[in-house]
Amino acid sequence: MTEKIRTHVLVIGGGPGGYVAAIRAGQLGLDTILVEADRLGGTCLIRGCIPSKAMIHVAGEFEAMIRASGKKGRHGISLSTPPALDMNELVRWKEGIVTKLSTGVATLCKRAKVRVIPGWARFTDAKTCTVEHDGETVTITAEHVILANGSVATALPFLPFGGPVISSSEALSLDALPQRLVVVGAGYIGLELGIAFRKLGSQVTVVEALDRILPLFDAELAAPVNKWLQRAGVAVHLGAQAKTLVQENGGPALTIQTKDGKTEHLPADRILVTVGRKPCTDGWGLENMAVDVNGRFVRVDDQCRTSMRDVWAIGDLVGEPLLAHKAMAQGEMVAEIIAGHRRRFDPVAIAAVCFTEPEIVSAGLAPGDEAKNIDTISAMFPFSANGRALSMDAGDEGGFVRVLARRDDHRILGIQAVGAHVSELAGEFALALEMGAVLEDIAGTIHVHPTLGEALHETALRTLGHALHI
């Protein structure tokens, strides 16, 4: 049976950017269809951001209980016996969160009168696709098409996914804790999950081809994470190349070439490959849509228009940064443009967060990123002098807040932080940059005591040359 449908807006992909685009289009009164082959929510909600943060949370709780079960306990709390981990129960709880949020997206789509068609879309031309589901075929023709296909994990040719070699998606659904985990790639995904598994009790080894961890963040921000890895007993091989999977002593092992050219075998129950993500451009007919590409990404302008009239692309499909909040902002904008609003995508900064131990947040420029003709001033304030950080036992991990501003007019160009729970400061950082704040704006804002946010206030004061508490 084949059903033929015409619609005003067709959204491909039910991830954050896609469902936001569809919901906003529906709210604006546009006849809208959303096509998604998986559950609504996409990679971020189903097998990425949300489930990984759930695992990170549980790992932190488990580690705290382990500490409390030591001979001296911790902070007056002691456990007579060490805690036990039930991976199946952890995964079940995580899946409950995913299901709740995915169901919520479906409810929002229904409320906005968005028709959701499950299945995989294949385009025959720029405005027509077929979707097959449960033996039925739907042909959809649209006036406007919004491509929000997202991205997929990048595999290594010599370490294809399968068996003991897993991506981040499989890592979040393991039915047993790996005793030995080797993580290939020391970017934010690899270290977030590697640290979580170490807290849960796995022996973790990290292999990174570059000479330092977290290459997207500067060395000052990465230093406290390095410190935690060393203290936790995580072996880190920098400047090392993963080579091949072999069998050793009856089990899998990863062969690597170290920085000094030596060959080593790393026994592993699981090998987690986190060397990046790539846009999902295969298998759905992009080649039939006559849109221009920019390398591996779809080329768009500052309104997310592609080279084909009334075909739009957003999110991971159009380039860095591959962040859900960028995709959502683009999805909302495109829906409003289609409805006749005047919009363009030109954010001052898109904050990025790394949920490692400790957390990292960065918005705007860091020292060294600024153009050579810009004279800047910068300062940082340590969390070792912040009352809230000390009261959370997070003052001695090397965390800080740092601000970069222009010297002449004190316009803030960038804000970074590393420390416990600093991800919650990302909104204030981004807001300050988006509104064109100057140092005096931050210094003149009364920050609540005791909070981590006070460190931003102190950093602004210190940059101006009149710090109060250090």
Number of C-alpha atoms within 10 A of each C-alpha: 6 12 11 10 12 15 15 15 26 30 29 29 26 29 28 26 32 33 30 26 32 35 27 24 30 23 19 15 13 20 19 27 27 23 22 25 17 15 19 28 27 25 22 17 21 24 19 15 15 19 24 24 16 18 22 23 12 19 22 16 13 20 17 15 20 21 18 21 18 15 10 12 16 15 9 7 12 17 16 10 11 14 15 10 15 12 15 14 11 19 19 13 16 21 19 13 17 22 17 10 17 20 15 14 21 20 13 19 24 14 12 20 19 26 17 19 17 18 20 18 24 18 20 15 14 22 19 20 20 19 21 17 13 7 7 11 15 18 17 19 21 22 15 20 24 27 24 31 27 30 18 16 17 16 18 15 8 10 17 15 18 10 10 18 22 20 22 17 17 14 21 20 18 14 14 11 18 20 15 19 23 27 27 25 24 25 19 22 22 27 24 21 24 28 25 26 22 22 21 24 18 19 19 24 22 23 26 24 19 16 12 18 27 23 13 12 18 16 13 13 24 21 19 23 25 19 14 17 21 12 9 14 12 18 14 20 22 18 17 22 20 22 16 14 21 14 12 13 7 7 11 20 22 23 18 20 18 18 16 8 11 9 15 14 18 19 21 24 18 21 29 25 27 23 20 16 14 17 21 18 17 9 11 17 16 19 15 14 16 13 19 15 14 10 8 13 18 24 20 22 13 10 18 24 19 22 17 15 13 16 22 27 31 30 29 25 24 26 18 10 14 19 20 20 16 20 26 21 18 26 30 20 24 29 27 18 15 18 14 10 11 11 15 14 14 9 11 16 18 20 24 21 21 21 26 24 23 27 22 28 25 29 25 22 18 19 17 10 10 17 9 8 6 11 11 20 17 21 18 22 26 22 25 17 16 23 18 19 23 14 10 10 13 19 20 14 21 19 28 27 29 26 27 27 28 18 15 10 10 19 19 29 27 25 28 28 31 31 28 23 18 23 20 14 18 20 13 15 26 22 16 22 22 16 10 14 17 18 24 16 15 18 20 11 10 9 16 9 11 13 12 24 19 22 26 25 23 27 29 31 22 22 23 18 10 12 15 10 11 11
